[in-house]
Amino acid sequence: MKKLLGEERRTFLLDLLKTEGKAITGTEFAKRTNVSRQVIVNDIALLKARNEPIVATSQGYLYFNQQSTVQIYERQIAAYHTANQTEDELNTLVDAGITVKNVTVEHPVYGEITANIMVKNRYDVQQFMKKLQETNASPLMALTDGAHLHTISAPTEAQLDLAEKLLKEKGYLLSNN
């Protein structure tokens, strides 16, 4: 396979992200362009610096096209649970038709730390949990003893309301009480 160079490679990466419509890992990009994964990481950083809406998730890189004609509703929820309940929390959300865009925690030194999750179905949740396990990484909420925020989105407000109701029933919502 021919090694793609510089701008030609970045154009190829961008076109692939736009047409695939799914997450693509840095390793997969590296194989397709015959360069190292680190070169891909640098290319993605350069594309993001040009304001390309690329999001890094646990499943790989996504092109986040905001020019969709479908109305998407979004809200931020405050959650609290143990690390062992993470998979159940995420499955509860995606089962209600929710996309969990990110997780945010408040760190005493760094302030707000936000990480993209972008899970929208049980398969995505399974892959996210697998990645946590394989890397022996802790979820961000481990930094705050379980307290965290999620930005969630759905095609209807009713789905967002249902998701909050289900989380509240399970005791996963952080309440004002």
C-alpha positions as CSV (number, residue, x, y, z in Angstrom):
1,M,0.0,0.0,0.0
2,K,1.2,3.5,-0.9
3,K,2.1,5.8,2.0
4,L,-0.2,8.9,1.9
5,L,1.7,12.1,2.7
6,G,0.7,15.3,4.6
7,E,-2.2,17.2,3.1
8,E,-3.3,14.3,0.9
9,R,-3.6,12.1,3.9
10,R,-5.5,14.6,6.0
11,T,-8.0,15.1,3.0
12,F,-8.3,11.3,2.8
13,L,-9.0,11.1,6.6
14,L,-11.6,13.8,6.5
15,D,-13.4,12.3,3.5
16,L,-13.4,8.9,5.2
17,L,-14.8,10.4,8.4
18,K,-17.6,12.2,6.5
19,T,-18.6,9.2,4.4
20,E,-18.3,6.3,6.9
21,G,-20.8,7.7,9.3
22,K,-19.3,5.7,12.2
23,A,-16.3,5.9,14.5
24,I,-12.9,5.0,13.0
25,T,-10.0,4.2,15.2
26,G,-6.6,5.8,14.9
27,T,-5.2,2.3,14.3
28,E,-7.6,1.7,11.4
29,F,-6.6,5.1,9.9
30,A,-3.0,4.2,10.3
31,K,-3.4,0.9,8.4
32,R,-5.3,2.6,5.6
33,T,-2.7,5.3,5.1
34,N,0.4,3.3,5.9
35,V,1.6,5.6,8.6
36,S,1.9,5.3,12.4
37,R,-1.0,5.9,14.8
38,Q,0.8,8.9,16.2
39,V,0.9,10.5,12.8
40,I,-2.9,10.1,12.7
41,V,-3.3,11.6,16.1
42,N,-1.3,14.6,14.9
43,D,-3.3,14.8,11.7
44,I,-6.6,14.8,13.7
45,A,-5.2,17.6,15.9
46,L,-4.4,19.6,12.8
47,L,-7.9,19.0,11.3
48,K,-9.6,20.0,14.6
49,A,-7.4,23.1,14.7
50,R,-9.1,24.0,11.4
51,N,-12.4,23.8,13.1
52,E,-13.4,20.5,11.6
53,P,-16.0,19.0,13.9
54,I,-14.1,15.8,14.7
55,V,-14.9,14.2,18.1
56,A,-12.6,11.6,19.7
57,T,-14.6,8.8,21.4
58,S,-13.7,5.5,23.0
59,Q,-14.8,3.9,19.8
60,G,-12.6,6.1,17.6
61,Y,-13.0,9.4,15.7
62,L,-16.3,10.7,14.5
63,Y,-17.2,13.5,12.2
64,F,-19.9,15.4,14.0
65,N,-22.0,17.0,11.3
66,Q,-24.2,19.6,13.0
67,Q,-26.0,20.6,9.7
68,S,-28.6,17.8,10.3
69,T,-32.2,18.6,9.4
70,V,-33.5,16.5,12.2
71,Q,-34.2,18.4,15.4
72,I,-32.2,17.1,18.3
73,Y,-32.9,18.0,21.9
74,E,-30.1,18.2,24.4
75,R,-29.8,18.7,28.1
76,Q,-27.3,18.2,30.9
77,I,-28.0,15.9,33.8
78,A,-26.3,15.5,37.1
79,A,-25.7,11.8,38.0
80,Y,-24.2,10.0,41.0
81,H,-23.5,6.3,41.3
82,T,-20.6,3.8,41.8
83,A,-18.2,2.7,39.1
84,N,-19.9,-0.7,39.1
85,Q,-23.2,0.9,38.1
86,T,-21.7,2.8,35.1
87,E,-22.8,0.1,32.5
88,D,-26.3,0.0,33.9
89,E,-26.6,3.8,33.9
90,L,-25.4,4.0,30.2
91,N,-27.7,1.1,29.2
92,T,-30.6,2.8,30.9
93,L,-30.0,6.0,28.9
94,V,-29.5,4.3,25.5
95,D,-32.5,2.1,26.0
96,A,-34.6,5.3,26.3
97,G,-33.3,6.4,22.9
98,I,-30.7,8.7,24.3
99,T,-27.2,9.5,23.0
100,V,-24.8,10.1,25.8
101,K,-22.5,12.7,24.3
102,N,-20.0,13.2,27.1
103,V,-19.2,13.1,30.8
104,T,-18.0,16.1,32.9
105,V,-16.5,16.1,36.4
106,E,-15.4,19.0,38.5
107,H,-11.7,18.6,39.5
108,P,-10.3,20.6,42.4
109,V,-7.1,21.5,40.5
110,Y,-8.1,21.4,36.8
111,G,-11.6,22.6,37.1
112,E,-14.1,21.1,34.6
113,I,-12.9,18.0,32.8
114,T,-15.1,16.8,29.9
115,A,-14.6,13.6,27.9
116,N,-16.6,12.6,24.8
117,I,-18.4,9.2,25.1
118,M,-20.9,9.3,22.2
119,V,-22.7,6.0,23.0
120,K,-26.1,5.6,21.5
121,N,-26.9,1.9,21.8
122,R,-26.0,-1.2,23.9
123,Y,-23.2,-2.2,21.5
124,D,-21.6,1.2,22.0
125,V,-21.9,0.8,25.8
126,Q,-20.4,-2.7,25.6
127,Q,-17.4,-1.4,23.6
128,F,-17.0,1.5,26.0
129,M,-17.0,-0.8,29.0
130,K,-14.7,-3.2,27.2
131,K,-12.2,-0.4,26.6
132,L,-12.3,0.7,30.3
133,Q,-11.6,-2.9,31.3
134,E,-8.9,-3.6,28.7
135,T,-7.0,-0.4,29.6
136,N,-7.6,-0.7,33.3
137,A,-8.8,2.9,33.2
138,S,-11.1,4.4,35.8
139,P,-14.2,6.3,34.7
140,L,-13.8,10.0,35.2
141,M,-16.5,10.0,38.0
142,A,-13.9,8.1,40.1
143,L,-12.3,11.5,40.6
144,T,-15.4,12.9,42.2
145,D,-16.6,9.8,44.2
146,G,-19.4,9.2,41.7
147,A,-20.7,12.7,41.0
148,H,-20.7,13.7,37.3
149,L,-22.6,15.4,34.5
150,H,-23.7,14.0,31.2
151,T,-24.8,15.9,28.1
152,I,-27.5,13.8,26.6
153,S,-29.4,14.2,23.4
154,A,-32.5,12.6,21.7
155,P,-34.9,13.3,18.9
156,T,-37.7,14.3,21.4
157,E,-38.0,16.0,24.7
158,A,-40.2,13.1,25.9
159,Q,-37.2,10.8,25.5
160,L,-35.0,13.1,27.6
161,D,-37.8,13.2,30.2
162,L,-38.1,9.4,30.2
163,A,-34.4,9.0,30.6
164,E,-34.3,11.3,33.6
165,K,-37.3,9.5,35.1
166,L,-35.6,6.1,34.7
167,L,-32.4,7.3,36.2
168,K,-34.2,8.8,39.1
169,E,-36.1,5.5,39.8
170,K,-32.7,3.8,39.9
171,G,-31.3,6.4,42.3
172,Y,-28.7,7.6,39.7
173,L,-29.7,11.2,39.5
174,L,-28.1,13.7,41.8
175,S,-30.9,15.5,43.6
176,N,-31.1,18.9,45.2
177,N,-32.3,17.3,48.5
